Amino acid sequence: MNVIPCSIQTLKGLLYDISGVEVGQHLYWQIGGLQVHAQVLITSWFVIAILLGSVILAVRNPQTIPTDGQNFFEYLLEFIRDLSKTQIGEEEYGPWVPFIGTMFLFIFVSNWSGALLPWKIIQLPHGELAAPTNDINTTVALALLTSVAYFYAGLTKKGLAYFEKYIKPTPILLPINILEDFTKPLSLSFRLFGNILADELVVVVLVSLVPLVVPIPVMFLGLFTSGIQALIFATLAAAYIGESMEGHH
């Protein structure tokens, strides 16, 4: 008779032990009673500072005949606008350009900061610095923001009629349509996290084995794939927003 209670207690203890498992060491800060990863906050603030500084330089003194720097930022803005227009639609894309642009630029600069900057030379009491997107918490947060954005877009456009999509073309597909909204943020977050982590691990292994010539082409390839991952995330985010407003799959 005591077998079931003992088994439940054993299972609870096992789950508690699993929940305490961590990969590597981390530096924690206590902020408002919450325990947060300091490495992620430091590198994220650094990326945000780069973006804000670049924006300030871009809009500080615009010229009628643009300089090289102004040309670059105008080209970047036009690229993000074209991306948003293609995925969301010409009539609806305007209000979403800042969101898509912020996602793209934050992920792009984060990925490149991990590939270019020597974070590991900065010594911390615990753990080490790396790209913000090298942490699953960051990629999950970005994916959840995307989910909130496309739910907001659909509800703003259609009201409660937005939820009719779950029973189309037939109510039998209701569980699958609901499951789709869970798999979207999962795929977004794990795709970005997995690719950035794998790229950094490959570079670390090659540097330890062949420290001179071989890692350099791999590092350049990492820069390319880092940019591609930012583009994929922003494109999918815009596509999900456009899909929610159009109401088709």
C-alpha positions, -999 to 999 in steps of 0.1 A, spaced: 0 0 0 30 23 6 44 16 -29 25 43 -47 32 72 -22 69 62 -22 70 62 -60 53 96 -61 79 110 -36 107 94 -56 93 110 -88 90 144 -72 126 142 -60 138 132 -94 120 161 -111 134 185 -85 169 172 -92 164 176 -130 151 211 -126 184 221 -109 206 208 -137 225 235 -155 249 234 -185 281 252 -175 285 279 -149 265 312 -148 269 345 -131 237 355 -114 224 389 -103 195 395 -79 171 421 -94 139 428 -76 139 394 -59 145 377 -93 176 357 -102 188 366 -137 218 356 -159 242 385 -157 261 374 -188 230 377 -210 221 411 -196 256 425 -201 259 414 -237 223 424 -245 229 459 -231 260 461 -251 241 452 -283 213 477 -274 239 504 -268 254 498 -303 220 500 -319 210 531 -300 243 548 -307 240 540 -344 205 554 -346 216 586 -329 245 590 -354 221 583 -383 195 609 -374 216 635 -358 225 655 -389 207 642 -420 219 657 -453 200 664 -485 229 648 -504 235 618 -481 269 608 -469 282 572 -470 269 565 -435 235 580 -442 233 560 -475 240 528 -455 212 534 -430 188 544 -457 196 512 -476 191 492 -444 157 509 -437 146 503 -473 157 466 -470 136 462 -438 106 479 -454 108 457 -485 110 426 -463 80 437 -443 60 447 -474 67 414 -491 56 392 -461 28 414 -445 13 431 -475 15 466 -490 -15 479 -471 -7 466 -437 31 466 -434 38 502 -423 31 499 -385 51 467 -383 84 480 -398 98 491 -364 91 457 -349 105 436 -377 135 460 -380 142 458 -343 141 420 -344 164 418 -374 189 443 -362 191 429 -326 196 394 -337 220 404 -365 242 425 -342 240 399 -314 251 371 -337 280 391 -351 291 402 -317 295 366 -307 314 358 -339 337 389 -339 343 401 -304 367 383 -280 342 380 -252 361 352 -235 391 374 -226 368 392 -201 370 373 -169 339 368 -148 336 352 -113 315 325 -129 307 316 -165 318 336 -195 304 361 -219 289 351 -253 264 364 -278 229 370 -263 214 346 -289 237 319 -275 213 317 -245 180 298 -249 163 324 -227 169 352 -252 157 332 -282 126 321 -264 118 356 -253 122 368 -289 100 340 -302 73 348 -275 74 385 -285 67 374 -321 38 352 -309 23 381 -290 28 403 -321 9 381 -345 -19 374 -320 -22 412 -315 -22 418 -353 -49 392 -359 -72 404 -330 -67 440 -340 -76 433 -376 -105 408 -371 -115 410 -335 -128 377 -320 -135 364 -355 -97 358 -356 -103 325 -337 -124 312 -365 -92 301 -382 -89 273 -357 -120 255 -371 -112 261 -408 -115 243 -431 -131 218 -408 -135 216 -370 -116 183 -370 -84 202 -375 -89 222 -342 -62 204 -322 -37 206 -351 -44 243 -356 -39 250 -318 -7 229 -318 6 250 -347 6 281 -325 28 263 -300 52 250 -326 58 284 -342 77 299 -312 94 266 -305 108 264 -340 118 300 -340 136 299 -307 154 265 -311 164 272 -347 182 304 -338 196 291 -305 208 258 -321 225 274 -351 244 300 -331 255 276 -304 266 250 -330 286 276 -349 304 288 -317 311 252 -306 326 244 -341 349 274 -339 360 266 -304 368 230 -313 387 239 -344 407 266 -326 417 241 -300 428 215 -326 442 236 -354 447 271 -340 461 289 -370 447 286 -405 417 262 -406 393 282 -382 395 314 -402 373 302 -432 349 287 -406 346 320 -388 338 338 -420 312 311 -427 298 318 -392 294 355 -400 274 345 -431 252 320 -413 247 345 -384 233 370 -409 211 344 -425 197 334 -392 187 370 -384 171 372 -419 152 339 -414 138 350 -380 127 384 -392 111 369 -424 92 343 -404 81 369 -379 67 391 -407 51 361 -424 33 351 -392 20 386 -387 8 388 -423 -8 354 -421 -27 363 -389 -41 394 -406 -50 377 -439 -64 346 -422 -50 320 -446 -24 292 -442 
